[in-house]
Amino acid sequence: MGYSNQDKIEWTLIFVSAFGQQFGLTLKQAFNYLSRYQGIDFIDRHYGYVHTQSFQSMIDDISEYCHRKGGELV
């Protein structure tokens, strides 16, 4: 199923904001962290799945994914 870029961008922006709040990061810091440790790429590749899950579940899963890629936040 195809999703519009606008839908993906809006969901991702809200997710990045929630991720930042969870870890006490600004929006820019959260985006940079997720970019550096491939979280944004994961969201892009698996958007069909991730946007159907709760933000808390995805924060937990993507923080663990980024940790496996070298990130320090868990």
mmCIF file as gemmi writes it, N, C-alpha and C atoms, coordinates in Angstrom:
data_model
loop_
_atom_site.group_PDB
_atom_site.id
_atom_site.type_symbol
_atom_site.label_atom_id
_atom_site.label_alt_id
_atom_site.label_comp_id
_atom_site.label_asym_id
_atom_site.label_entity_id
_atom_site.label_seq_id
_atom_site.pdbx_PDB_ins_code
_atom_site.Cartn_x
_atom_site.Cartn_y
_atom_site.Cartn_z
_atom_site.occupancy
_atom_site.B_iso_or_equiv
_atom_site.pdbx_formal_charge
_atom_site.auth_seq_id
_atom_site.auth_asym_id
_atom_site.pdbx_PDB_model_num
ATOM 1 N N . MET Axp A 1 ? 0.843 -1.176 0 1 0 ? 1 A 1
ATOM 2 C CA . MET Axp A 1 ? 0 0 0 1 0 ? 1 A 1
ATOM 3 C C . MET Axp A 1 ? 0.889 1.239 0 1 0 ? 1 A 1
ATOM 4 N N . GLY Axp A 2 ? 0.55 2.209 -0.818 1 0 ? 2 A 1
ATOM 5 C CA . GLY Axp A 2 ? 1.335 3.428 -0.889 1 0 ? 2 A 1
ATOM 6 C C . GLY Axp A 2 ? 0.847 4.468 0.11 1 0 ? 2 A 1
ATOM 7 N N . TYR Axp A 3 ? 1.762 5.182 0.659 1 0 ? 3 A 1
ATOM 8 C CA . TYR Axp A 3 ? 1.453 6.256 1.609 1 0 ? 3 A 1
ATOM 9 C C . TYR Axp A 3 ? 2.015 7.544 1.043 1 0 ? 3 A 1
ATOM 10 N N . SER Axp A 4 ? 1.313 8.635 1.267 1 0 ? 4 A 1
ATOM 11 C CA . SER Axp A 4 ? 1.795 9.909 0.751 1 0 ? 4 A 1
ATOM 12 C C . SER Axp A 4 ? 3.007 10.368 1.56 1 0 ? 4 A 1
ATOM 13 N N . ASN Axp A 5 ? 3.873 11.1 0.9 1 0 ? 5 A 1
ATOM 14 C CA . ASN Axp A 5 ? 5.034 11.655 1.601 1 0 ? 5 A 1
ATOM 15 C C . ASN Axp A 5 ? 4.596 12.557 2.739 1 0 ? 5 A 1
ATOM 16 N N . GLN Axp A 6 ? 3.514 13.302 2.548 1 0 ? 6 A 1
ATOM 17 C CA . GLN Axp A 6 ? 3.028 14.199 3.596 1 0 ? 6 A 1
ATOM 18 C C . GLN Axp A 6 ? 2.621 13.407 4.841 1 0 ? 6 A 1
ATOM 19 N N . ASP Axp A 7 ? 1.918 12.294 4.661 1 0 ? 7 A 1
ATOM 20 C CA . ASP Axp A 7 ? 1.535 11.462 5.8 1 0 ? 7 A 1
ATOM 21 C C . ASP Axp A 7 ? 2.766 10.938 6.536 1 0 ? 7 A 1
ATOM 22 N N . LYS Axp A 8 ? 3.74 10.455 5.767 1 0 ? 8 A 1
ATOM 23 C CA . LYS Axp A 8 ? 4.961 9.922 6.38 1 0 ? 8 A 1
ATOM 24 C C . LYS Axp A 8 ? 5.721 11.012 7.137 1 0 ? 8 A 1
ATOM 25 N N . ILE Axp A 9 ? 5.814 12.187 6.544 1 0 ? 9 A 1
ATOM 26 C CA . ILE Axp A 9 ? 6.541 13.29 7.18 1 0 ? 9 A 1
ATOM 27 C C . ILE Axp A 9 ? 5.825 13.733 8.451 1 0 ? 9 A 1
ATOM 28 N N . GLU Axp A 10 ? 4.512 13.879 8.391 1 0 ? 10 A 1
ATOM 29 C CA . GLU Axp A 10 ? 3.761 14.305 9.579 1 0 ? 10 A 1
ATOM 30 C C . GLU Axp A 10 ? 3.906 13.303 10.714 1 0 ? 10 A 1
ATOM 31 N N . TRP Axp A 11 ? 3.729 12.007 10.415 1 0 ? 11 A 1
ATOM 32 C CA . TRP Axp A 11 ? 3.843 10.991 11.454 1 0 ? 11 A 1
ATOM 33 C C . TRP Axp A 11 ? 5.261 10.978 12.028 1 0 ? 11 A 1
ATOM 34 N N . THR Axp A 12 ? 6.251 11.064 11.144 1 0 ? 12 A 1
ATOM 35 C CA . THR Axp A 12 ? 7.643 11.024 11.588 1 0 ? 12 A 1
ATOM 36 C C . THR Axp A 12 ? 7.972 12.224 12.467 1 0 ? 12 A 1
ATOM 37 N N . LEU Axp A 13 ? 7.49 13.391 12.115 1 0 ? 13 A 1
ATOM 38 C CA . LEU Axp A 13 ? 7.735 14.586 12.923 1 0 ? 13 A 1
ATOM 39 C C . LEU Axp A 13 ? 7.122 14.443 14.312 1 0 ? 13 A 1
ATOM 40 N N . ILE Axp A 14 ? 5.897 13.947 14.376 1 0 ? 14 A 1
ATOM 41 C CA . ILE Axp A 14 ? 5.259 13.731 15.68 1 0 ? 14 A 1
ATOM 42 C C . ILE Axp A 14 ? 6.034 12.684 16.476 1 0 ? 14 A 1
ATOM 43 N N . PHE Axp A 15 ? 6.478 11.629 15.801 1 0 ? 15 A 1
ATOM 44 C CA . PHE Axp A 15 ? 7.26 10.592 16.48 1 0 ? 15 A 1
ATOM 45 C C . PHE Axp A 15 ? 8.566 11.156 17.02 1 0 ? 15 A 1
ATOM 46 N N . VAL Axp A 16 ? 9.285 11.912 16.21 1 0 ? 16 A 1
ATOM 47 C CA . VAL Axp A 16 ? 10.567 12.48 16.636 1 0 ? 16 A 1
ATOM 48 C C . VAL Axp A 16 ? 10.354 13.375 17.854 1 0 ? 16 A 1
ATOM 49 N N . SER Axp A 17 ? 9.287 14.139 17.856 1 0 ? 17 A 1
ATOM 50 C CA . SER Axp A 17 ? 8.972 14.995 18.999 1 0 ? 17 A 1
ATOM 51 C C . SER Axp A 17 ? 8.727 14.156 20.252 1 0 ? 17 A 1
ATOM 52 N N . ALA Axp A 18 ? 7.931 13.095 20.132 1 0 ? 18 A 1
ATOM 53 C CA . ALA Axp A 18 ? 7.659 12.209 21.273 1 0 ? 18 A 1
ATOM 54 C C . ALA Axp A 18 ? 8.935 11.512 21.738 1 0 ? 18 A 1
ATOM 55 N N . PHE Axp A 19 ? 9.771 11.089 20.8 1 0 ? 19 A 1
ATOM 56 C CA . PHE Axp A 19 ? 11.046 10.457 21.138 1 0 ? 19 A 1
ATOM 57 C C . PHE Axp A 19 ? 11.912 11.432 21.935 1 0 ? 19 A 1
ATOM 58 N N . GLY Axp A 20 ? 11.984 12.67 21.459 1 0 ? 20 A 1
ATOM 59 C CA . GLY Axp A 20 ? 12.77 13.679 22.163 1 0 ? 20 A 1
ATOM 60 C C . GLY Axp A 20 ? 12.261 13.936 23.569 1 0 ? 20 A 1
ATOM 61 N N . GLN Axp A 21 ? 10.952 14.006 23.726 1 0 ? 21 A 1
ATOM 62 C CA . GLN Axp A 21 ? 10.385 14.22 25.058 1 0 ? 21 A 1
ATOM 63 C C . GLN Axp A 21 ? 10.744 13.074 25.991 1 0 ? 21 A 1
ATOM 64 N N . GLN Axp A 22 ? 10.699 11.866 25.479 1 0 ? 22 A 1
ATOM 65 C CA . GLN Axp A 22 ? 11.025 10.685 26.293 1 0 ? 22 A 1
ATOM 66 C C . GLN Axp A 22 ? 12.443 10.769 26.853 1 0 ? 22 A 1
ATOM 67 N N . PHE Axp A 23 ? 13.367 11.295 26.044 1 0 ? 23 A 1
ATOM 68 C CA . PHE Axp A 23 ? 14.771 11.308 26.435 1 0 ? 23 A 1
ATOM 69 C C . PHE Axp A 23 ? 15.304 12.697 26.775 1 0 ? 23 A 1
ATOM 70 N N . GLY Axp A 24 ? 14.422 13.682 26.891 1 0 ? 24 A 1
ATOM 71 C CA . GLY Axp A 24 ? 14.849 15.027 27.27 1 0 ? 24 A 1
ATOM 72 C C . GLY Axp A 24 ? 15.67 15.726 26.197 1 0 ? 24 A 1
ATOM 73 N N . LEU Axp A 25 ? 15.336 15.488 24.934 1 0 ? 25 A 1
ATOM 74 C CA . LEU Axp A 25 ? 16.07 16.081 23.817 1 0 ? 25 A 1
ATOM 75 C C . LEU Axp A 25 ? 15.194 17.112 23.107 1 0 ? 25 A 1
ATOM 76 N N . THR Axp A 26 ? 15.842 18.098 22.506 1 0 ? 26 A 1
ATOM 77 C CA . THR Axp A 26 ? 15.114 19.017 21.642 1 0 ? 26 A 1
ATOM 78 C C . THR Axp A 26 ? 14.728 18.258 20.374 1 0 ? 26 A 1
ATOM 79 N N . LEU Axp A 27 ? 13.851 18.85 19.592 1 0 ? 27 A 1
ATOM 80 C CA . LEU Axp A 27 ? 13.447 18.231 18.337 1 0 ? 27 A 1
ATOM 81 C C . LEU Axp A 27 ? 14.657 18.015 17.432 1 0 ? 27 A 1
ATOM 82 N N . LYS Axp A 28 ? 15.529 19.01 17.358 1 0 ? 28 A 1
ATOM 83 C CA . LYS Axp A 28 ? 16.728 18.899 16.524 1 0 ? 28 A 1
ATOM 84 C C . LYS Axp A 28 ? 17.652 17.794 17.026 1 0 ? 28 A 1
ATOM 85 N N . GLN Axp A 29 ? 17.866 17.722 18.334 1 0 ? 29 A 1
ATOM 86 C CA . GLN Axp A 29 ? 18.726 16.683 18.894 1 0 ? 29 A 1
ATOM 87 C C . GLN Axp A 29 ? 18.146 15.291 18.631 1 0 ? 29 A 1
ATOM 88 N N . ALA Axp A 30 ? 16.832 15.159 18.813 1 0 ? 30 A 1
ATOM 89 C CA . ALA Axp A 30 ? 16.187 13.864 18.587 1 0 ? 30 A 1
ATOM 90 C C . ALA Axp A 30 ? 16.314 13.459 17.121 1 0 ? 30 A 1
ATOM 91 N N . PHE Axp A 31 ? 16.071 14.397 16.211 1 0 ? 31 A 1
ATOM 92 C CA . PHE Axp A 31 ? 16.183 14.084 14.786 1 0 ? 31 A 1
ATOM 93 C C . PHE Axp A 31 ? 17.618 13.699 14.431 1 0 ? 31 A 1
ATOM 94 N N . ASN Axp A 32 ? 18.583 14.449 14.929 1 0 ? 32 A 1
ATOM 95 C CA . ASN Axp A 32 ? 19.986 14.134 14.632 1 0 ? 32 A 1
ATOM 96 C C . ASN Axp A 32 ? 20.373 12.757 15.165 1 0 ? 32 A 1
ATOM 97 N N . TYR Axp A 33 ? 19.926 12.432 16.372 1 0 ? 33 A 1
ATOM 98 C CA . TYR Axp A 33 ? 20.223 11.122 16.955 1 0 ? 33 A 1
ATOM 99 C C . TYR Axp A 33 ? 19.613 10.011 16.097 1 0 ? 33 A 1
ATOM 100 N N . LEU Axp A 34 ? 18.327 10.173 15.774 1 0 ? 34 A 1
ATOM 101 C CA . LEU Axp A 34 ? 17.642 9.15 14.984 1 0 ? 34 A 1
ATOM 102 C C . LEU Axp A 34 ? 18.233 9.029 13.588 1 0 ? 34 A 1
ATOM 103 N N . SER Axp A 35 ? 18.695 10.119 13.035 1 0 ? 35 A 1
ATOM 104 C CA . SER Axp A 35 ? 19.353 10.065 11.723 1 0 ? 35 A 1
ATOM 105 C C . SER Axp A 35 ? 20.691 9.346 11.824 1 0 ? 35 A 1
ATOM 106 N N . ARG Axp A 36 ? 21.473 9.72 12.822 1 0 ? 36 A 1
ATOM 107 C CA . ARG Axp A 36 ? 22.819 9.149 12.972 1 0 ? 36 A 1
ATOM 108 C C . ARG Axp A 36 ? 22.783 7.643 13.184 1 0 ? 36 A 1
ATOM 109 N N . TYR Axp A 37 ? 21.801 7.173 13.968 1 0 ? 37 A 1
ATOM 110 C CA . TYR Axp A 37 ? 21.755 5.754 14.305 1 0 ? 37 A 1
ATOM 111 C C . TYR Axp A 37 ? 20.67 5.001 13.529 1 0 ? 37 A 1
ATOM 112 N N . GLN Axp A 38 ? 20.303 5.541 12.384 1 0 ? 38 A 1
ATOM 113 C CA . GLN Axp A 38 ? 19.467 4.88 11.375 1 0 ? 38 A 1
ATOM 114 C C . GLN Axp A 38 ? 18.011 4.665 11.765 1 0 ? 38 A 1
ATOM 115 N N . GLY Axp A 39 ? 17.541 5.371 12.796 1 0 ? 39 A 1
ATOM 116 C CA . GLY Axp A 39 ? 16.132 5.267 13.181 1 0 ? 39 A 1
ATOM 117 C C . GLY Axp A 39 ? 15.202 5.862 12.142 1 0 ? 39 A 1
ATOM 118 N N . ILE Axp A 40 ? 15.587 6.999 11.56 1 0 ? 40 A 1
ATOM 119 C CA . ILE Axp A 40 ? 14.767 7.63 10.53 1 0 ? 40 A 1
ATOM 120 C C . ILE Axp A 40 ? 14.691 6.716 9.311 1 0 ? 40 A 1
ATOM 121 N N . ASP Axp A 41 ? 15.791 6.116 8.939 1 0 ? 41 A 1
ATOM 122 C CA . ASP Axp A 41 ? 15.806 5.186 7.813 1 0 ? 41 A 1
ATOM 123 C C . ASP Axp A 41 ? 14.896 3.989 8.092 1 0 ? 41 A 1
ATOM 124 N N . PHE Axp A 42 ? 14.932 3.483 9.325 1 0 ? 42 A 1
ATOM 125 C CA . PHE Axp A 42 ? 14.073 2.37 9.712 1 0 ? 42 A 1
ATOM 126 C C . PHE Axp A 42 ? 12.607 2.757 9.564 1 0 ? 42 A 1
ATOM 127 N N . ILE Axp A 43 ? 12.255 3.94 10.052 1 0 ? 43 A 1
ATOM 128 C CA . ILE Axp A 43 ? 10.875 4.414 9.943 1 0 ? 43 A 1
ATOM 129 C C . ILE Axp A 43 ? 10.47 4.519 8.477 1 0 ? 43 A 1
ATOM 130 N N . ASP Axp A 44 ? 11.327 5.064 7.665 1 0 ? 44 A 1
ATOM 131 C CA . ASP Axp A 44 ? 11.021 5.222 6.246 1 0 ? 44 A 1
ATOM 132 C C . ASP Axp A 44 ? 10.792 3.866 5.57 1 0 ? 44 A 1
ATOM 133 N N . ARG Axp A 45 ? 11.665 2.922 5.84 1 0 ? 45 A 1
ATOM 134 C CA . ARG Axp A 45 ? 11.57 1.61 5.202 1 0 ? 45 A 1
ATOM 135 C C . ARG Axp A 45 ? 10.383 0.788 5.704 1 0 ? 45 A 1
ATOM 136 N N . HIS Axp A 46 ? 9.99 0.995 6.965 1 0 ? 46 A 1
ATOM 137 C CA . HIS Axp A 46 ? 8.946 0.162 7.582 1 0 ? 46 A 1
ATOM 138 C C . HIS Axp A 46 ? 7.733 0.982 8.017 1 0 ? 46 A 1
ATOM 139 N N . TYR Axp A 47 ? 7.489 2.073 7.32 1 0 ? 47 A 1
ATOM 140 C CA . TYR Axp A 47 ? 6.4 2.971 7.705 1 0 ? 47 A 1
ATOM 141 C C . TYR Axp A 47 ? 5.052 2.25 7.781 1 0 ? 47 A 1
ATOM 142 N N . GLY Axp A 48 ? 4.793 1.339 6.871 1 0 ? 48 A 1
ATOM 143 C CA . GLY Axp A 48 ? 3.534 0.605 6.87 1 0 ? 48 A 1
ATOM 144 C C . GLY Axp A 48 ? 3.257 -0.092 8.191 1 0 ? 48 A 1
ATOM 145 N N . TYR Axp A 49 ? 4.296 -0.523 8.872 1 0 ? 49 A 1
ATOM 146 C CA . TYR Axp A 49 ? 4.153 -1.16 10.183 1 0 ? 49 A 1
ATOM 147 C C . TYR Axp A 49 ? 4.205 -0.137 11.31 1 0 ? 49 A 1
ATOM 148 N N . VAL Axp A 50 ? 5.24 0.701 11.31 1 0 ? 50 A 1
ATOM 149 C CA . VAL Axp A 50 ? 5.474 1.555 12.48 1 0 ? 50 A 1
ATOM 150 C C . VAL Axp A 50 ? 4.331 2.525 12.746 1 0 ? 50 A 1
ATOM 151 N N . HIS Axp A 51 ? 3.668 3.012 11.702 1 0 ? 51 A 1
ATOM 152 C CA . HIS Axp A 51 ? 2.622 4.002 11.957 1 0 ? 51 A 1
ATOM 153 C C . HIS Axp A 51 ? 1.351 3.383 12.53 1 0 ? 51 A 1
ATOM 154 N N . THR Axp A 52 ? 1.277 2.048 12.581 1 0 ? 52 A 1
ATOM 155 C CA . THR Axp A 52 ? 0.116 1.387 13.169 1 0 ? 52 A 1
ATOM 156 C C . THR Axp A 52 ? 0.331 1.049 14.645 1 0 ? 52 A 1
ATOM 157 N N . GLN Axp A 53 ? 1.537 1.273 15.145 1 0 ? 53 A 1
ATOM 158 C CA . GLN Axp A 53 ? 1.867 0.942 16.53 1 0 ? 53 A 1
ATOM 159 C C . GLN Axp A 53 ? 1.751 2.185 17.415 1 0 ? 53 A 1
ATOM 160 N N . SER Axp A 54 ? 1.687 1.983 18.717 1 0 ? 54 A 1
ATOM 161 C CA . SER Axp A 54 ? 1.647 3.124 19.638 1 0 ? 54 A 1
ATOM 162 C C . SER Axp A 54 ? 3.002 3.823 19.622 1 0 ? 54 A 1
ATOM 163 N N . PHE Axp A 55 ? 2.977 5.117 19.893 1 0 ? 55 A 1
ATOM 164 C CA . PHE Axp A 55 ? 4.233 5.856 19.936 1 0 ? 55 A 1
ATOM 165 C C . PHE Axp A 55 ? 5.159 5.266 20.995 1 0 ? 55 A 1
ATOM 166 N N . GLN Axp A 56 ? 4.626 4.916 22.162 1 0 ? 56 A 1
ATOM 167 C CA . GLN Axp A 56 ? 5.486 4.383 23.22 1 0 ? 56 A 1
ATOM 168 C C . GLN Axp A 56 ? 6.149 3.086 22.792 1 0 ? 56 A 1
ATOM 169 N N . SER Axp A 57 ? 5.393 2.222 22.145 1 0 ? 57 A 1
ATOM 170 C CA . SER Axp A 57 ? 5.957 0.969 21.66 1 0 ? 57 A 1
ATOM 171 C C . SER Axp A 57 ? 7.065 1.234 20.649 1 0 ? 57 A 1
ATOM 172 N N . MET Axp A 58 ? 6.835 2.167 19.734 1 0 ? 58 A 1
ATOM 173 C CA . MET Axp A 58 ? 7.838 2.464 18.722 1 0 ? 58 A 1
ATOM 174 C C . MET Axp A 58 ? 9.041 3.192 19.319 1 0 ? 58 A 1
ATOM 175 N N . ILE Axp A 59 ? 8.825 4.043 20.302 1 0 ? 59 A 1
ATOM 176 C CA . ILE Axp A 59 ? 9.955 4.694 20.978 1 0 ? 59 A 1
ATOM 177 C C . ILE Axp A 59 ? 10.843 3.624 21.598 1 0 ? 59 A 1
ATOM 178 N N . ASP Axp A 60 ? 10.231 2.672 22.281 1 0 ? 60 A 1
ATOM 179 C CA . ASP Axp A 60 ? 10.998 1.583 22.895 1 0 ? 60 A 1
ATOM 180 C C . ASP Axp A 60 ? 11.753 0.777 21.832 1 0 ? 60 A 1
ATOM 181 N N . ASP Axp A 61 ? 11.047 0.41 20.768 1 0 ? 61 A 1
ATOM 182 C CA . ASP Axp A 61 ? 11.658 -0.428 19.733 1 0 ? 61 A 1
ATOM 183 C C . ASP Axp A 61 ? 12.762 0.311 18.97 1 0 ? 61 A 1
ATOM 184 N N . ILE Axp A 62 ? 12.501 1.547 18.596 1 0 ? 62 A 1
ATOM 185 C CA . ILE Axp A 62 ? 13.494 2.277 17.801 1 0 ? 62 A 1
ATOM 186 C C . ILE Axp A 62 ? 14.672 2.718 18.665 1 0 ? 62 A 1
ATOM 187 N N . SER Axp A 63 ? 14.441 2.992 19.939 1 0 ? 63 A 1
ATOM 188 C CA . SER Axp A 63 ? 15.588 3.314 20.792 1 0 ? 63 A 1
ATOM 189 C C . SER Axp A 63 ? 16.488 2.091 20.943 1 0 ? 63 A 1
ATOM 190 N N . GLU Axp A 64 ? 15.892 0.91 21.03 1 0 ? 64 A 1
ATOM 191 C CA . GLU Axp A 64 ? 16.688 -0.324 21.09 1 0 ? 64 A 1
ATOM 192 C C . GLU Axp A 64 ? 17.408 -0.558 19.765 1 0 ? 64 A 1
ATOM 193 N N . TYR Axp A 65 ? 16.738 -0.321 18.656 1 0 ? 65 A 1
ATOM 194 C CA . TYR Axp A 65 ? 17.349 -0.458 17.336 1 0 ? 65 A 1
ATOM 195 C C . TYR Axp A 65 ? 18.554 0.474 17.21 1 0 ? 65 A 1
ATOM 196 N N . CYS Axp A 66 ? 18.369 1.744 17.6 1 0 ? 66 A 1
ATOM 197 C CA . CYS Axp A 66 ? 19.474 2.713 17.536 1 0 ? 66 A 1
ATOM 198 C C . CYS Axp A 66 ? 20.605 2.304 18.472 1 0 ? 66 A 1
ATOM 199 N N . HIS Axp A 67 ? 20.271 1.759 19.621 1 0 ? 67 A 1
ATOM 200 C CA . HIS Axp A 67 ? 21.291 1.293 20.561 1 0 ? 67 A 1
ATOM 201 C C . HIS Axp A 67 ? 22.149 0.198 19.922 1 0 ? 67 A 1
ATOM 202 N N . ARG Axp A 68 ? 21.518 -0.702 19.191 1 0 ? 68 A 1
ATOM 203 C CA . ARG Axp A 68 ? 22.271 -1.766 18.504 1 0 ? 68 A 1
ATOM 204 C C . ARG Axp A 68 ? 23.168 -1.186 17.409 1 0 ? 68 A 1
ATOM 205 N N . LYS Axp A 69 ? 22.826 0.011 16.919 1 0 ? 69 A 1
ATOM 206 C CA . LYS Axp A 69 ? 23.624 0.677 15.89 1 0 ? 69 A 1
ATOM 207 C C . LYS Axp A 69 ? 24.674 1.612 16.486 1 0 ? 69 A 1
ATOM 208 N N . GLY Axp A 70 ? 24.784 1.629 17.833 1 0 ? 70 A 1
ATOM 209 C CA . GLY Axp A 70 ? 25.816 2.425 18.486 1 0 ? 70 A 1
ATOM 210 C C . GLY Axp A 70 ? 25.309 3.58 19.32 1 0 ? 70 A 1
ATOM 211 N N . GLY Axp A 71 ? 23.999 3.82 19.337 1 0 ? 71 A 1
ATOM 212 C CA . GLY Axp A 71 ? 23.439 4.909 20.125 1 0 ? 71 A 1
ATOM 213 C C . GLY Axp A 71 ? 23.498 4.608 21.616 1 0 ? 71 A 1
ATOM 214 N N . GLU Axp A 72 ? 23.533 5.656 22.405 1 0 ? 72 A 1
ATOM 215 C CA . GLU Axp A 72 ? 23.676 5.51 23.856 1 0 ? 72 A 1
ATOM 216 C C . GLU Axp A 72 ? 22.34 5.506 24.594 1 0 ? 72 A 1
ATOM 217 N N . LEU Axp A 73 ? 21.272 6.002 23.975 1 0 ? 73 A 1
ATOM 218 C CA . LEU Axp A 73 ? 19.981 6.102 24.655 1 0 ? 73 A 1
ATOM 219 C C . LEU Axp A 73 ? 19.264 4.774 24.64 1 0 ? 73 A 1
ATOM 220 N N . VAL Axp A 74 ? 18.728 4.381 25.798 1 0 ? 74 A 1
ATOM 221 C CA . VAL Axp A 74 ? 17.894 3.174 25.88 1 0 ? 74 A 1
ATOM 222 C C . VAL Axp A 74 ? 16.858 3.417 26.949 1 0 ? 74 A 1
